[in-house]
Amino acid sequence: MSQPPRLPRSPLEPRTERARGTAESAVIWLGGAALLFIAWKLAEALLLIFAGVIFAAGLQAGEKLLGRWMKGPYALRLAIVVICVVGGLIGFLAFAGLTLAEQAEQLAETLREQLSRLALLAESFGLSTPGADAMDAVKGALGGQIGNIMSLLGTAAGSLAGAVLVMTLGIYIAADPRLYERGIEWLTPARSRQQVRGTLGVMGNTLRRWVVGRLLSMSIEGTMVFIGLLIIGVPLAGLLALIAALLAFIPTIGAMISGVILVTVAFTVGNVEGFWALGLFLLVQQVEGNILTPQIEKRAVDIAPAVVLGAQLLFGVLFGILGVALADPLVALLKVALVRRDDSEPAAARIDGPPGIV
């Protein structure tokens, strides 16, 4: 039986080892570029998934805290934490939702009144030409900024579908984290799986510590704002404190937004109350920025402040408010990955550099 004729070498097949290595490198770089492009297009969905991972880390942190006093299977403790969290949210919306909705409408009306006063003041200083058209222009320019703030708050409070998706993802991930960790390990080469497993464990611990630290900081800031506004005599103290606590999750930008709203509402009571509220805001930010956050996050994730601010700016430009809110944990996990990778390399292969950059 005659052998079939041997086909000539494909023109696409590399002829030498050097060409073959070059082709493999090109495929790797092109594949990496393609993955980055896909990640860019799916950035919003990926950030929501990462938010679900953060929620799962919070549930696991609650389970570990409960485990100090309650013995039993992991699933039982996690179920108790989930019931408490979901039940607390439902109870809060059921009993306080109507009151907060009324206060939110009152807050919007207060901001509109203050906007009109501010527009009149701007016109009196000659910042625009006299006349109704100039008045409308000033109102429109200033109103756009306040409108952006209120739109942001409305989006944060009204994105129920996104919140449900994040919570659902978090519950699924927290229920069986090893299932997803094994999936990530399966996608890595066999020789690296033990290192990947250890890195994922360190990442989980880091993320849980970060969540606990951020929730503690938010709670303290909201409590300080609530007590201070009650002492000053500013109305809507509960709603303003809740807004300050929630916006504290968004670094830098959240504090600025809550400060504008707090001071604006305080000036409706009187100039004295307004300046006291401004002082309260500055005091809270000094305590939060110079005492609480450095001490809490130093124990959770030790990252240089300049790196954190740079990441917040970069992610804010690329992905908006959600990117700013998730910049800190992303940088923390990236640091863990880089440090673990450096520790796994042989000493001769490491490049020495100045410590403490990240």
N, C-alpha and C positions, 0 to 999 in steps of 0.2 A: 504494500500500500504506500503510495507516494506521499511524501510530506508536503503540506501546503507551503507555497512560497513564503519566505520570510519578508514581512513588510519592512520598508525602510523606516528609519528613525523619524519620529514626528518632528516637524520644524519647531514646535513649541517646547520640545524637551531640551533642557540644558545639556550642553555637550561636555562640560567640565564640572568638576567639583566646585570650583570658584563660582561658576555661573549658577550652579544649583543653589549654593548658599546665598548668592545675591537674590535669586528668585524667591527663596523662602523668606528672606528679610523683607523683600518688597511686599510679599503677600501679608506678612505680619503687620507691617506699617499701614498698608491699605486697609486691612481688616480693623486695626485700631482706629484709624480715621473714620471708617464707616460706622463703628460702634459709637464714637463720639458724636457723629452727626445724628445718629438715631437718638442718642440720649438727649441731644439738644432739642430735637423735635418733640420728644416725649418728656421734657423736663418737668412740666406741671404734674403729669401722672406719676413720674418717678418721685417727686417731692412728696406727693400725697402718700405714696407707698412708704417712703421713709418716715413720714409722720405716723403711719400705722406702726412701724417698728418702734418708734419712740413711745407710743402709747402702750405697746406690748412691754417695753422695758419698765414703764411705770407700774403696770399690773404686776410684773414679776417682783419689782421692789416692794410693793404692798404685800405680796405673798410671802416674801422673805421676812418682812417685818412681822407679819402675823405668825410666821413659824417660830418666832422667839417665845411666844406664849401658848401656841396651840400645836400639838403634835397630830400627825395624821398624814394622809396621802397628799401629794402635791395638787392633784386635781380638786380636792375638796377645799383646800385653802384658796386656790385660785378662783374657784366658783364663788366663795364668800366675798372675795375682793371685787369680782366683777359685779355681783349683786349689789354690793354697797355703792360702787361707783355709779352704775346705771340707775339704781334706786335713788341715790342722792340727786342725780341730774333730773330725773323725772319729778321727784318731789320738789326740787327747787323751781322747775318750770311751772308746776301745778300751783304751788302756793305763792310764789313770788313773781311769776311771770307777768300777771296782769298789772300788779303794782309797778314793776319795772317798766312795762310798756307805757303806762301812763306817765311815769317820770321821764322816760325817753322822749315822749312827745313834748312834755314841759321843757326838757333840756333843749330840744330843737327850737322851740319858740323863743326861749331865752337867748340862744345864740343868734337868732335872727334879729331880735331887738338890739342886742349889743352890736351887731353888725351895722345896723342903721345909725346908731349913735357914733360908731367909729367912722363911718362914712361922712357924717356931718362934721365931726372933729377934723377929719382930713381936709374937707373942703374949707373949713374956717382958717386953716393954716395955709391956704393957697396951693394945695397940692394938685388941684385941678381947676379949670375955669369955671366960673359960676354958671348956674343954670341947671335945669332938670336933667339934661343929657349928661352933663358932667357928673352929677350926683349918681345917675344910673351907672355910669362907667366905673366910678369908685366902688359902688356896691357890687357891681359885677366882678371887678378884679378881686376884691376882698372876699366876696361870697364864693368865688370859685375855690379858694383855699379852704374855707370852712366846709364848703360842700364836699370837697375831697375827703376831709376828715370824717364827716358824717357818713359818706358813702363807704369809707373803709370800715367804720364801725358797723354799718348795716350789713356789709358783706361778711364780716367776721361773725355777726350774730345770726345772720339769716342763711348761711350756707349749711343747711341742715343735711342735705344729701352728702356733701363732702365730709361732714362730721360723722355721720353714720357709717360711711365707707371706711374712714380712718379707724373708728372704734371696732368695726367688724374685723378688719384686717388685724388690728392689735389683739383681739380676743383669739382669733385663729392662730396667730403666731405664738402667743403666750401659752396656748393650750398644749402645743407640742413643738417647742423650739428646735429640738434635735432633728425633727423631720426636715426642716428647712436648712439646718446646718449640714445635714448629710447630703442634701441636694447641692449645696455650694461645694462641699468636699468632692462630690462625684465629678464636678466640672473641672477640677484641678488635677494635675498629674499625680500619679500614685505616690511618687517620692516626696511630694510636698504636702500630702494630706494631713500628716501629723502636725506639721507647722501651721497649716491653715486652721485645724481644729483648735489649737492653742490660741491662735490670734482671734478667732471668733469668740472664744471664752473671755479673753481680756476685753474685747470690744463690748461684749454684753455687760460686764461689770462696770466699765467706764460709762456706758450709756445709762445704766441704772443710777449710778451716783450722780450723773449730770441732771437727770430728771428730778431726783429728790432735792438736789440743791436748788434747781430753778423753782420748783413748787414752794420750797421754804422761803426763798427770796420774794416770790410773788405774794405769798400770804403775809409776810411781815410788812411789805410795802403797802398792801391794801389796808391792813390794820392801822398802820401809822396815818395814812391819809384819812381814814374814817374817823379816828379819834381826833385828829387835828381839825377837820372840818366841823365836827360837833362842837368843839371848843370855840372855834371862830364864830359859829352860827351860820354857816353856809347851808342853804337848802340842798336837797337831793344828795345828802352825804353818802347814803348807801349806794346809790347808783354810781356816783363819781368814784367811790372807793373800789367798786367792782370793776369799773372801766380801767382804773389805774392798775389794779392787780392783773387783769387780763392782758392789758397792753404791755405790762412788764415782761411778758414772755418774749416780746419783740425787742431786742436790744436797741438802745439809743433812740430809734425812731419812735418806739412806743412811748417812751418817757416824754418826748417832746410833744406828741399828740395829746397825751393825757394832761400834761401841764397847761397847754393852750386851753383845753376845755375847762379844766379846774379853775384857772384864773379868770376866764371869761365869765363863768357862772358866778364867781365870788364878787365880781365888780357890779353885778346886778343888785346886790344887797347894799353896797356902799363902797366908797373908795378905800376906807380903812380896812374893811373885810377883804377887798381885792388885794391890797398890798400884804396883808397878813397871809392870804392864800398863796401869794407869790413866794413869800418867805417860807411857808410850809413846804411848797414844792421844791424849793432850793435845798431846804434842810433834808427832806426825804431823799433827794437825789444824791446829796453828799453822803448821807449814811449808807444808802444802797450802793453807790458807786465806789466809795472809798473804804467801806467796812464790810458790808454784807457780801456783795458779789466777790471781791477778792478773796475773802476768807472761805466762803462756801465753795467757790469754783476751784480754789487752790487745792482743797481736799478732794474735789471730784475729778477735775481735769486740769492739770498744770500746763497752761498754755500762755505764752507771752501775750500781753495785751495788744501790742502792735499787730501781731498776726491775726488776732481775733477781729480787730477793727478793720484790717485790710480785707479779711474774708467777708465780713458783713457788707463792706462797700462793694466788693466784686459780685457777690451773690445778689445784692440788692439791684445792681445795674442789670445783671443777666436775667434774674428770675423774679424780681419784685419783692413785695413784702414777705411772701412765703420763703423766699430765699434768705432774707435777712433773719427771719425767725429760726431757720434751721441751719444757719451758718456755723454756729458754735458747736453743735454735736457733730456736724460733718467734719469740721476741722479736728475735733477730738478723736474721731475714729480714724481719720487719715494719719494723725500722729501715731496712734497705736499701730497701724499697719506699717508705717515707715520704721518705727522703733523695733518692732518684732522682726522685720525683714533685716534690719541692720544687725540685730543680735544673732540671727541665724547664719550670717555670712562668716566665713573664716576670717580670723584677725588680719591675715596678710592681704585680704581682698578689700578691707575697709579703707575708706578715705577719711583721714582725720580732718576735723573742722571745729570751728568754735562751738562750744556747748551752749544749750539754752536758746537756740534760735526759734524753736517751736515750743 
